[in-house]
Amino acid sequence: MPVPAAQVEAIRIGLLELYQVCADALHHDTARHLRTRDGLDAVLARRAELSALDALLEQVGWPGQRAGKRAVPRRGRTRAPRDAAANRGDAVS
């Protein structure tokens, strides 16, 4: 299902906000790993989430990039990064 061109910028901004949350969480998880020497599972999971968001941003473009007049097709069934929307503005644990 295509995304209407009029909504592309809002989607780009939302994805970039999720990207920021995920990058912050990766920083937090990495610092915790270095401090506690716990397993890398949380760090690796965050990297995968950040990579998925990066791929989505490459697909639809980054905020401020010129939007085409045509709808942007969605490819595949990309799962939203875990807990990202729930943690927006909250401390990540």
N, C-alpha and C positions, 0 to 999 in steps of 0.2 A: 504494500500500500504506500503510495507516494505521500510525502510531506508537502503541504501547500507552501509555495514560495513565501507567502506572507508570514508564515510561522517559523521560517528557517532561523532567523536571527534570535528569536526567543529560545529556540531549541539549542542553538550554539551557546548562548549565555548560560543556560541551565547546565549543559554539559561541562562548560568551563568551571562553573561553580562546584560541580561534583568532582572535577579534576583537582581543584584546589583542596577540597575536603580529603580526597584520597591521598594526595601528595603530603598533606599535613599528617594524616594517619600513618603513612609510610615512614615519615620522619620520627613520629612517636614510637612506632613499633621497632624501628631500627635502634633508637636510643635505648629502649627497654631491653632489647636483645643484647646490646653491648654492655649494659649495666648488669644484667642478671645471667647472661650466657644461656638463657632458655633456648629452646629449639627455634629454628628459622621459619616455622610454618606460617606465623602471622606476617612476617616480612615478605615471604614468597607470595602469599595470598594477596597482599596489598599491591605487590609489583604486577601481578596478573590483572588486578582490577584497574590499575593505572594504565596498563597496556591496552586493555579493552576500551577505556575511555579515549585514549590517544587514537586508536583506530576509528572510533566513532567521529571524533573531531576531524580527522583526516578525510573521512567520508563526507561529512556535511559542511566542513569548513570551520575555521576559527572565527570567533566573534569579530566583527568589523571587516571581514573579507566581503568582497562584492558578492551578493547573492544573485544567482541566475533567475531568469524569469520563469523557468520551468520548475515544476515540483522536483524535489530531490528524492530519488528512490531510496527506500530502506533496504538494506541487504541483510539477509539471514535473520536469526532470532537472537539478538544480543541481550543477555541478561543484565539488568541494572546491577551495578556494583553493590555488594552486600553492605547493608547498613548505611550507605552513604547519604541517602536522603534523610534518614532518621537522625543522623548525627550532624546535619548541617547546623552550625552555630553552637553545637554542644561540644564538650570535651570528649575526646576519643579515649577509650580505655583499652 
